[in-house]
Amino acid sequence: MTSSFEVMDDVLFETLGVVARIERDGGHTVRSHILVRDGVERLGEFQQVVGRSRHVLARNREWVFRRGDVVALSDRTQMVEAMVKDDGLVNEAVLHG
């Protein structure tokens, strides 16, 4: 039985997501629908904006990001720098660069 949250995630990922190639350790590769959030603010010690980054979100049943994963989108390839959060259904990572 699926919850209404899982159904909504499916709708969001199918509508707003992009298909990306994700590679781990140079061997295991998958193609998955992910959401991309560009221009996410990085805050400094006193809550001032010190930069912006690209975040990616994936459904846990398809992929759970780890530091070092390589995400290839249509415009560029970037490495996962760190995990931001994981709520049990969807996980979010910040990309390097």
All heavy atoms as an XYZ file, in Angstrom:
768
protein
N       0.834     -1.174      0.000
C       0.000      0.000      0.000
C       0.886      1.248      0.000
O       1.806      1.364      0.796
C      -0.874     -0.008      1.245
C      -1.831      1.129      1.292
S      -2.973      0.831      2.656
C      -3.311      2.488      3.095
N       0.637      2.165     -0.910
C       1.423      3.387     -0.989
C       0.703      4.522     -0.280
O      -0.516      4.622     -0.306
C       1.684      3.792     -2.452
O       0.435      4.002     -3.090
C       2.474      2.744     -3.181
N       1.496      5.389      0.339
C       0.923      6.545      1.026
C       0.733      7.684      0.035
O       1.290      7.685     -1.065
C       1.833      6.992      2.162
O       2.996      7.613      1.641
N      -0.046      8.662      0.449
C      -0.267      9.818     -0.424
C       1.027     10.593     -0.637
O       1.210     11.236     -1.669
C      -1.360     10.724      0.150
O      -1.037     11.110      1.467
N       1.968     10.541      0.325
C       3.256     11.212      0.156
C       4.073     10.554     -0.951
O       4.710     11.226     -1.757
C       4.047     11.217      1.465
C       3.445     12.091      2.521
C       2.872     11.531      3.634
C       3.449     13.472      2.389
C       2.305     12.322      4.614
C       2.891     14.273      3.356
C       2.307     13.710      4.476
N       4.064      9.230     -1.009
C       4.798      8.515     -2.051
C       4.201      8.792     -3.426
O       4.931      8.974     -4.402
C       4.798      7.022     -1.774
C       5.644      6.635     -0.580
C       5.509      5.185     -0.217
O       4.376      4.692     -0.113
O       6.569      4.547     -0.035
N       2.880      8.857     -3.507
C       2.217      9.168     -4.777
C       2.593     10.576     -5.229
O       2.911     10.806     -6.394
C       0.686      9.009     -4.652
C      -0.011      9.522     -5.904
C       0.321      7.559     -4.390
N       2.585     11.528     -4.294
C       2.935     12.909     -4.638
C       4.394     13.011     -5.080
O       4.720     13.726     -6.017
C       2.662     13.839     -3.460
C       2.767     15.276     -3.842
S       1.670     15.579     -5.252
C       1.627     17.302     -5.285
N       5.288     12.281     -4.394
C       6.689     12.258     -4.825
C       6.805     11.768     -6.257
O       7.548     12.321     -7.059
C       7.528     11.360     -3.912
C       7.941     12.034     -2.625
O       7.826     13.272     -2.537
O       8.381     11.327     -1.714
N       6.074     10.704     -6.594
C       6.103     10.177     -7.963
C       5.666     11.231     -8.960
O       6.288     11.410    -10.003
C       5.212      8.939     -8.083
C       5.775      7.731     -7.355
O       6.996      7.718     -7.091
O       4.995      6.813     -7.063
N       4.593     11.959     -8.655
C       4.090     13.008     -9.549
C       5.128     14.114     -9.704
O       5.412     14.560    -10.824
C       2.744     13.580     -9.029
C       2.344     14.815     -9.814
C       1.660     12.522     -9.079
N       5.714     14.556     -8.605
C       6.723     15.621     -8.670
C       7.949     15.202     -9.476
O       8.434     15.956    -10.319
C       7.154     16.032     -7.263
C       6.178     16.890     -6.488
C       6.646     17.050     -5.045
C       6.014     18.240     -7.137
N       8.458     14.011     -9.210
C       9.657     13.559     -9.912
C       9.393     13.350    -11.400
O      10.245     13.647    -12.229
C      10.220     12.295     -9.267
C      11.102     12.569     -8.084
C      10.556     12.763     -6.831
C      12.473     12.648     -8.229
C      11.364     13.019     -5.730
C      13.292     12.910     -7.149
C      12.729     13.103     -5.896
N       8.224     12.833    -11.757
C       7.896     12.629    -13.173
C       7.676     13.957    -13.899
O       8.024     14.106    -15.066
C       6.667     11.736    -13.314
C       6.880     10.308    -12.868
C       7.977      9.589    -13.640
O       8.083      9.786    -14.871
O       8.727      8.825    -13.013
N       7.101     14.942    -13.197
C       6.769     16.226    -13.824
C       7.965     17.171    -13.863
O       8.255     17.771    -14.894
C       5.606     16.898    -13.078
O       4.504     15.993    -13.043
C       5.187     18.183    -13.762
N       8.651     17.323    -12.737
C       9.722     18.313    -12.619
C      11.122     17.716    -12.714
O      12.091     18.454    -12.815
C       9.592     19.062    -11.283
C       8.270     19.785    -11.041
C       8.235     20.371     -9.639
C       8.055     20.863    -12.087
N      11.212     16.402    -12.666
C      12.517     15.755    -12.640
C      13.176     15.664    -14.001
O      12.553     15.866    -15.043
N      14.456     15.372    -13.948
C      15.243     15.118    -15.155
C      15.887     13.746    -15.000
O      16.120     13.279    -13.890
C      16.334     16.194    -15.375
C      15.717     17.553    -15.591
C      17.302     16.246    -14.216
N      16.165     13.108    -16.111
C      16.844     11.816    -16.068
C      18.347     12.080    -16.025
O      18.880     12.807    -16.862
C      16.474     10.941    -17.279
C      17.268      9.644    -17.255
C      14.986     10.665    -17.290
N      18.992     11.519    -15.022
C      20.436     11.699    -14.863
C      21.101     10.338    -14.778
O      20.490      9.354    -14.394
C      20.728     12.494    -13.600
N      22.369     10.320    -15.145
C      23.189      9.115    -14.974
C      23.988      9.317    -13.692
O      24.656     10.337    -13.503
C      24.124      8.932    -16.156
C      24.953      7.655    -16.090
C      25.835      7.476    -17.310
N      26.617      8.636    -17.664
C      27.765      9.003    -17.090
N      28.257      8.304    -16.101
N      28.409     10.082    -17.494
N      23.912      8.348    -12.793
C      24.610      8.438    -11.516
C      25.563      7.255    -11.426
O      25.180      6.121    -11.666
C      23.622      8.409    -10.341
C      22.550      9.486    -10.523
C      24.356      8.613     -9.023
C      21.366      9.332     -9.604
N      26.819      7.535    -11.090
C      27.849      6.498    -11.048
C      28.502      6.476     -9.665
O      28.770      7.528     -9.085
C      28.899      6.791    -12.114
C      29.964      5.752    -12.225
C      30.923      6.060    -13.367
O      30.470      6.549    -14.411
O      32.115      5.805    -13.178
N      28.750      5.273     -9.173
C      29.412      5.111     -7.871
C      30.665      4.272     -8.054
O      30.624      3.203     -8.654
C      28.474      4.437     -6.888
C      29.106      4.193     -5.523
C      28.110      3.777     -4.488
N      27.270      4.923     -4.154
C      26.065      4.819     -3.613
N      25.550      3.637     -3.363
N      25.358      5.898     -3.343
N      31.771      4.770     -7.529
C      33.049      4.034     -7.521
C      33.496      3.568     -8.902
O      34.123      2.528     -9.030
C      32.977      2.830     -6.575
C      32.729      3.233     -5.129
O      33.157      4.328     -4.750
O      32.092      2.449     -4.412
N      33.132      4.303     -9.927
C      33.578      3.965    -11.264
C      32.990      2.700    -11.850
O      33.352      2.309    -12.941
N      32.066      2.066    -11.170
C      31.524      0.815    -11.671
C      30.016      0.796    -11.779
O      29.463      0.660    -12.863
N      29.344      0.925    -10.663
C      27.883      0.827    -10.638
C      27.254      2.113    -11.175
O      27.499      3.195    -10.658
C      27.398      0.560     -9.214
C      25.931      0.361     -9.109
N      25.289     -0.721     -9.669
C      24.971      1.123     -8.532
C      23.994     -0.617     -9.426
N      23.782      0.487     -8.739
N      26.449      1.986    -12.243
C      25.809      3.143    -12.868
C      24.314      2.896    -12.986
O      23.889      1.803    -13.345
C      26.395      3.398    -14.275
O      27.798      3.609    -14.152
C      25.771      4.620    -14.919
N      23.524      3.938    -12.677
C      22.072      3.875    -12.852
C      21.609      5.134    -13.577
O      22.290      6.154    -13.585
C      21.314      3.759    -11.500
C      21.673      2.489    -10.775
C      21.545      4.974    -10.634
N      20.435      5.029    -14.191
C      19.759      6.201    -14.753
C      18.503      6.381    -13.921
O      17.753      5.428    -13.710
C      19.426      6.001    -16.216
C      20.672      5.910    -17.086
C      20.367      5.786    -18.559
N      19.675      6.928    -19.123
C      20.231      8.103    -19.445
N      21.498      8.290    -19.218
N      19.520      9.062    -19.986
N      18.301      7.593    -13.406
C      17.214      7.814    -12.481
C      16.623      9.209    -12.666
O      17.324     10.136    -13.085
C      17.731      7.668    -11.042
O      16.710      7.887    -10.112
N      15.331      9.344    -12.342
C      14.700     10.665    -12.291
C      15.142     11.346    -10.999
O      14.993     10.768     -9.922
C      13.172     10.538    -12.274
C      12.567     10.584    -13.621
N      12.320      9.453    -14.347
C      12.154     11.630    -14.380
C      11.772      9.792    -15.496
N      11.677     11.098    -15.541
N      15.705     12.537    -11.119
C      16.088     13.314     -9.944
C      15.561     14.734    -10.097
O      15.256     15.172    -11.216
C      17.618     13.347     -9.729
C      18.326     14.045    -10.893
C      18.175     11.954     -9.517
C      19.794     14.306    -10.637
N      15.444     15.435     -8.989
C      15.115     16.855     -9.009
C      16.403     17.631     -8.828
O      17.283     17.217     -8.059
C      14.140     17.211     -7.884
C      12.748     16.609     -7.973
C      11.923     17.019     -6.764
C      12.044     17.030     -9.244
N      16.523     18.769     -9.511
C      17.713     19.604     -9.424
C      17.301     20.970     -8.893
O      16.364     21.585     -9.412
C      18.381     19.763    -10.813
C      19.606     20.659    -10.720
C      18.743     18.406    -11.391
N      17.989     21.415     -7.847
C      17.751     22.745     -7.277
C      19.020     23.558     -7.466
O      20.024     23.321     -6.804
C      17.402     22.639     -5.793
C      16.118     21.869     -5.536
C      15.815     21.701     -4.054
N      15.780     22.982     -3.378
C      16.228     23.172     -2.140
N      16.738     22.178     -1.448
N      16.158     24.370     -1.591
N      18.994     24.509     -8.393
C      20.155     25.370     -8.652
C      20.083     26.630     -7.808
O      19.001     27.131     -7.498
C      20.216     25.763    -10.128
C      20.749     24.647    -10.994
O      21.674     23.950    -10.545
O      20.245     24.470    -12.113
N      21.243     27.154     -7.450
C      21.313     28.422     -6.737
C      20.926     28.358     -5.277
O      20.517     29.367     -4.695
N      21.079     27.201     -4.649
C      20.769     27.076     -3.226
C      21.830     27.834     -2.438
O      23.029     27.614     -2.623
C      20.716     25.595     -2.782
C      20.448     25.475     -1.291
C      19.672     24.851     -3.590
N      21.400     28.745     -1.570
C      22.333     29.598     -0.832
C      23.117     28.819      0.219
O      22.566     27.988      0.922
C      21.573     30.730     -0.140
C      20.934     31.689     -1.107
C      20.126     32.774     -0.409
O      19.798     32.618      0.784
O      19.838     33.774     -1.075
N      24.418     29.122      0.292
C      25.277     28.626      1.364
C      25.467     29.789      2.322
O      25.843     30.885      1.899
C      26.632     28.185      0.831
C      26.586     26.922      0.051
C      27.987     26.511     -0.336
N      27.935     25.281     -1.104
C      28.928     24.434     -1.176
N      30.050     24.661     -0.541
N      28.813     23.339     -1.895
N      25.205     29.548      3.589
C      25.281     30.616      4.572
C      26.560     30.512      5.388
O      26.990     29.421      5.747
C      24.063     30.573      5.500
C      22.709     30.699      4.802
C      21.582     30.588      5.819
C      22.609     32.001      4.032
N      27.114     31.684      5.716
C      28.321     31.746      6.521
C      28.012     31.781      8.006
O      26.868     31.580      8.442
N      29.030     32.071      8.773
C      28.926     32.047     10.231
C      27.863     32.999     10.775
O      27.187     32.708     11.746
C      30.289     32.399     10.825
C      30.345     32.345     12.323
C      31.733     32.655     12.861
O      32.680     32.793     12.067
O      31.847     32.766     14.078
N      27.711     34.138     10.151
C      26.738     35.130     10.619
C      25.513     35.194      9.714
O      24.861     36.222      9.592
C      27.407     36.499     10.731
C      28.564     36.491     11.682
C      29.868     36.514     11.203
C      28.361     36.403     13.050
C      30.937     36.495     12.078
C      29.430     36.373     13.933
C      30.723     36.418     13.445
N      25.213     34.064      9.058
C      24.045     33.892      8.201
C      24.063     34.762      6.945
O      23.029     35.035      6.358
C      22.750     34.120      8.986
C      22.569     33.176     10.166
C      22.656     31.707      9.746
O      21.936     31.263      8.879
N      23.557     30.964     10.365
N      25.238     35.218      6.533
C      25.364     35.928      5.271
C      25.567     34.912      4.154
O      26.105     33.830      4.388
C      26.512     36.953      5.308
C      27.903     36.370      5.178
C      28.488     35.799      6.471
O      27.789     35.519      7.429
N      29.799     35.607      6.471
N      25.131     35.226      2.957
C      25.286     34.326      1.810
C      26.748     34.365      1.374
O      27.275     35.425      1.048
C      24.349     34.736      0.652
C      24.585     33.849     -0.559
C      22.895     34.673      1.093
N      27.392     33.190      1.376
C      28.802     33.108      0.978
C      28.983     32.351     -0.340
O      30.090     32.231     -0.829
C      29.665     32.445      2.085
C      29.693     33.315      3.329
C      29.171     31.051      2.395
N      27.889     31.870     -0.893
C      27.961     31.169     -2.164
C      26.650     30.490     -2.489
O      25.700     30.525     -1.707
N      26.611     29.912     -3.664
C      25.423     29.181     -4.108
C      25.866     27.834     -4.657
O      26.982     27.690     -5.153
C      24.676     29.973     -5.172
C      24.163     31.305     -4.644
C      23.312     32.036     -5.652
N      22.968     33.357     -5.178
C      21.975     33.618     -4.335
N      21.227     32.650     -3.879
N      21.727     34.850     -3.949
N      24.990     26.847     -4.558
C      25.357     25.508     -5.003
C      24.170     24.831     -5.677
O      23.045     25.319     -5.648
C      25.838     24.671     -3.816
O      24.822     24.560     -2.846
N      24.456     23.687     -6.257
C      23.432     22.867     -6.911
C      23.143     21.670     -6.012
O      24.057     20.983     -5.580
C      23.936     22.389     -8.271
C      22.998     21.415     -8.968
C      23.533     21.010    -10.312
N      23.064     21.990    -11.287
C      23.227     21.864    -12.602
N      23.857     20.825    -13.105
N      22.775     22.782    -13.416
N      21.868     21.469     -5.718
C      21.436     20.319     -4.929
C      20.652     19.373     -5.824
O      19.966     19.812     -6.746
C      20.530     20.757     -3.773
C      21.255     21.430     -2.661
N      20.792     21.425     -1.371
C      22.412     22.137     -2.621
C      21.620     22.086     -0.597
N      22.615     22.530     -1.333
N      20.743     18.081     -5.554
C      19.974     17.067     -6.279
C      19.211     16.226     -5.264
O      19.696     15.968     -4.165
C      20.877     16.187     -7.163
C      21.403     16.973     -8.355
C      22.029     15.587     -6.382
N      18.005     15.808     -5.653
C      17.155     14.983     -4.797
C      16.780     13.718     -5.548
O      16.464     13.783     -6.739
C      15.881     15.735     -4.416
C      16.049     16.974     -3.548
C      16.216     18.211     -4.408
C      14.847     17.124     -2.650
N      16.800     12.590     -4.846
C      16.415     11.305     -5.425
C      15.501     10.568     -4.456
O      15.600     10.754     -3.238
C      17.652     10.449     -5.713
N      14.635      9.740     -5.014
C      13.804      8.882     -4.166
C      14.673      7.751     -3.634
O      15.445      7.142     -4.385
C      12.635      8.318     -4.971
C      11.621      9.402     -5.340
C      10.595      8.858     -6.277
N      11.196      8.798     -7.616
C      10.507      8.829     -8.744
N       9.208      8.854     -8.714
N      11.112      8.782     -9.896
N      14.553      7.460     -2.351
C      15.399      6.438     -1.720
C      15.262      5.074     -2.378
O      16.215      4.308     -2.412
C      15.088      6.326     -0.229
C      15.619      7.511      0.554
O      16.172      8.440     -0.010
N      15.436      7.475      1.857
N      14.089      4.749     -2.891
C      13.916      3.428     -3.497
C      14.680      3.307     -4.818
O      14.896      2.208     -5.310
C      12.434      3.118     -3.693
C      11.745      3.962     -4.717
C      10.300      3.498     -4.900
N       9.655      4.232     -5.942
C       8.807      5.228     -5.738
N       8.505      5.597     -4.518
N       8.263      5.844     -6.756
N      15.091      4.446     -5.396
C      15.862      4.417     -6.641
C      17.353      4.607     -6.404
O      18.171      3.967     -7.053
C      15.339      5.487     -7.600
C      13.957      5.193     -8.111
C      13.487      6.206     -9.129
O      14.328      6.915     -9.711
O      12.273      6.286     -9.339
N      17.711      5.527     -5.491
C      19.130      5.804     -5.252
C      19.283      6.587     -3.960
O      18.513      7.498     -3.685
C      19.709      6.628     -6.403
C      21.201      6.752     -6.340
C      21.919      7.801     -5.849
C      22.155      5.795     -6.779
N      23.261      7.544     -5.952
C      23.430      6.316     -6.525
C      22.056      4.533     -7.350
C      24.600      5.624     -6.832
C      23.219      3.851     -7.659
C      24.484      4.395     -7.398
N      20.302      6.250     -3.174
C      20.675      7.026     -1.994
C      22.079      7.554     -2.257
O      23.021      6.777     -2.424
C      20.630      6.182     -0.703
C      21.092      7.014      0.489
C      19.216      5.662     -0.468
N      22.197      8.873     -2.338
C      23.484      9.493     -2.652
C      24.500      9.243     -1.542
O      24.163      9.139     -0.369
C      23.317     11.011     -2.831
C      22.576     11.390     -4.076
C      21.300     11.916     -4.003
C      23.149     11.219     -5.323
C      20.606     12.282     -5.138
C      22.466     11.571     -6.475
C      21.195     12.108     -6.374
N      25.769      9.153     -1.964
C      26.913      9.077     -1.051
C      27.973     10.026     -1.561
O      28.072     10.281     -2.771
C      27.514      7.668     -1.044
C      26.850      6.714     -0.130
C      27.664      5.470      0.162
N      28.550      5.015     -0.908
C      28.817      3.750     -1.153
N      28.261      2.806     -0.437
N      29.647      3.418     -2.124
N      28.791     10.518     -0.659
C      29.907     11.376     -1.049
C      30.749     10.642     -2.088
O      31.079      9.469     -1.931
C      30.737     11.712      0.177
C      31.877     12.643     -0.101
C      32.666     12.894      1.185
N      33.809     13.697      0.902
C      33.898     14.999      1.132
N      32.907     15.614      1.710
N      34.977     15.671      0.814
N      31.073     11.338     -3.179
C      31.892     10.751     -4.235
C      31.102     10.235     -5.426
O      31.686      9.971     -6.470
N      29.771     10.081     -5.288
C      28.957      9.693     -6.447
C      29.105     10.756     -7.530
O      29.250     11.948     -7.243
C      27.473      9.591     -6.078
C      27.149      8.366     -5.245
O      28.021      7.498     -5.075
O      26.010      8.299     -4.751
N      29.062     10.346     -8.785
C      29.157     11.273     -9.908
C      27.788     11.355    -10.578
O      27.213     10.344    -10.955
C      30.228     10.806    -10.926
C      30.262     11.725    -12.132
C      31.584     10.735    -10.259
N      27.279     12.600    -10.697
C      25.969     12.847    -11.289
C      26.183     13.535    -12.632
O      26.775     14.614    -12.696
C      25.094     13.723    -10.365
C      23.745     13.989    -11.000
C      24.934     13.078     -8.998
N      25.717     12.906    -13.711
C      25.866     13.459    -15.056
C      24.505     13.946    -15.534
O      23.575     13.158    -15.714
C      26.412     12.413    -16.005
N      24.399     15.262    -15.707
C      23.199     15.887    -16.256
C      23.514     16.319    -17.681
O      24.642     16.194    -18.144
C      22.783     17.078    -15.396
C      22.426     16.720    -13.944
C      22.402     17.960    -13.077
C      21.094     16.012    -13.904
N      22.540     16.863    -18.361
C      22.758     17.247    -19.760
C      23.783     18.366    -19.901
O      24.482     18.436    -20.904
C      21.436     17.681    -20.391
O      20.905     18.788    -19.687
N      23.914     19.246    -18.885
C      24.830     20.377    -19.025
C      26.220     20.150    -18.434
O      27.174     20.788    -18.836
C      24.213     21.652    -18.437
C      23.892     21.529    -16.951
O      23.787     20.404    -16.453
O      23.741     22.585    -16.306
N      26.346     19.237    -17.452
C      27.667     18.980    -16.885
C      27.643     17.767    -15.957
O      26.594     17.273    -15.575
C      28.218     20.197    -16.168
C      27.428     20.602    -14.945
C      28.017     21.856    -14.345
N      27.130     22.370    -13.317
C      27.185     23.559    -12.839
N      28.075     24.401    -13.288
N      26.361     23.954    -11.891
N      28.838     17.343    -15.572
C      29.008     16.232    -14.642
C      29.629     16.785    -13.369
O      30.611     17.530    -13.437
C      29.924     15.159    -15.258
O      29.314     14.682    -16.461
C      30.130     14.007    -14.317
N      29.033     16.413    -12.207
C      29.540     16.899    -10.925
C      29.563     15.764     -9.913
O      28.793     14.813    -10.016
C      28.661     18.024    -10.381
C      28.732     19.304    -11.188
C      27.781     20.345    -10.631
O      26.605     20.302    -10.942
N      28.295     21.246     -9.817
N      30.426     15.917     -8.915
C      30.562     14.916     -7.866
C      29.765     15.349     -6.631
O      29.685     16.552     -6.333
C      32.029     14.763     -7.502
C      32.320     13.614     -6.572
S      34.090     13.377     -6.355
C      34.471     12.509     -7.870
N      29.192     14.376     -5.929
C      28.474     14.667     -4.685
C      29.496     15.051     -3.624
O      30.440     14.323     -3.350
C      27.641     13.450     -4.221
C      27.092     13.670     -2.823
C      26.516     13.173     -5.203
N      29.290     16.228     -3.053
C      30.182     16.741     -2.007
C      29.737     16.268     -0.626
O      30.560     15.874      0.196
C      30.187     18.271     -2.059
C      31.102     18.937     -1.084
C      31.082     20.436     -1.270
O      31.378     20.910     -2.386
O      30.760     21.132     -0.299
N      28.423     16.341     -0.355
C      27.915     15.969      0.967
C      26.423     15.711      0.904
O      25.721     16.230      0.037
C      28.202     17.083      1.973
N      25.954     14.918      1.858
C      24.516     14.716      2.021
C      23.949     15.895      2.800
O      24.574     16.369      3.736
C      24.245     13.425      2.795
C      24.538     12.172      2.024
S      23.484     11.981      0.585
C      21.870     11.942      1.326
N      22.751     16.334      2.394
C      22.094     17.430      3.090
C      21.043     16.885      4.045
O      21.001     17.243      5.216
C      21.459     18.420      2.089
C      20.702     19.512      2.805
C      22.515     18.996      1.168
N      20.179     15.996      3.536
C      19.158     15.391      4.392
C      18.581     14.149      3.744
O      18.723     13.928      2.546
C      18.054     16.390      4.726
C      17.295     16.928      3.533
C      16.292     17.988      3.970
C      15.830     18.802      2.780
N      14.975     19.896      3.166
N      17.920     13.356      4.573
C      17.256     12.133      4.129
C      16.062     11.926      5.056
O      16.236     11.700      6.250
C      18.220     10.951      4.214
C      17.623      9.653      3.691
O      16.383      9.573      3.524
O      18.396      8.712      3.471
N      14.843     12.030      4.501
C      13.639     11.902      5.328
C      13.051     10.494      5.294
O      11.965     10.259      5.803
C      12.588     12.926      4.934
C      12.026     12.724      3.533
O      12.343     11.696      2.895
O      11.263     13.590      3.070
N      13.770      9.560      4.695
C      13.287      8.193      4.603
C      12.652      7.870      3.261
O      12.613      6.724      2.850
N      12.137      8.879      2.569
C      11.561      8.702      1.235
C      12.417      9.356      0.170
O      12.605      8.813     -0.916
C      10.144      9.294      1.175
C       9.088      8.621      2.044
C       7.778      9.394      1.959
C       8.889      7.180      1.634
N      12.933     10.542      0.470
C      13.720     11.326     -0.487
C      15.001     11.765      0.198
O      15.000     12.150      1.366
C      12.930     12.570     -0.953
C      13.758     13.451     -1.858
C      11.643     12.156     -1.664
N      16.128     11.686     -0.534
C      17.391     12.161      0.000
C      17.936     13.278     -0.869
O      17.630     13.356     -2.065
C      18.388     11.009      0.149
C      18.806     10.397     -1.169
O      19.818     10.774     -1.735
N      18.026      9.450     -1.682
N      18.696     14.182     -0.261
C      19.201     15.368     -0.944
C      20.706     15.494     -0.722
O      21.188     15.275      0.389
C      18.499     16.616     -0.409
C      18.898     17.894     -1.067
C      18.072     19.098     -0.602
O      17.109     18.916      0.161
O      18.422     20.220     -1.017
N      21.414     15.834     -1.793
C      22.873     15.989     -1.717
C      23.266     17.283     -2.402
O      22.603     17.769     -3.309
C      23.562     14.817     -2.405
N      24.392     17.848     -1.951
C      24.963     19.035     -2.579
C      26.087     18.569     -3.503
O      26.856     17.675     -3.161
C      25.450     20.055     -1.532
C      26.542     19.496     -0.655
C      25.915     21.341     -2.192
N      26.141     19.172     -4.690
C      27.164     18.815     -5.672
C      28.360     19.759     -5.569
O      28.203     20.937     -5.265
C      26.588     18.852     -7.080
C      25.440     17.877     -7.353
C      24.969     17.994     -8.785
C      25.827     16.450     -7.034
N      29.530     19.231     -5.832
C      30.775     20.008     -5.769
C      30.889     20.922     -6.987
O      30.639     20.522     -8.105
C      31.970     19.058     -5.730
C      33.273     19.757     -5.629
N      33.691     20.374     -4.485
C      34.252     19.944     -6.543
C      34.867     20.913     -4.687
N      35.237     20.664     -5.930
N      31.319     22.158     -6.725
C      31.598     23.080     -7.820
C      30.582     24.071     -8.138
O      29.528     24.302     -7.987
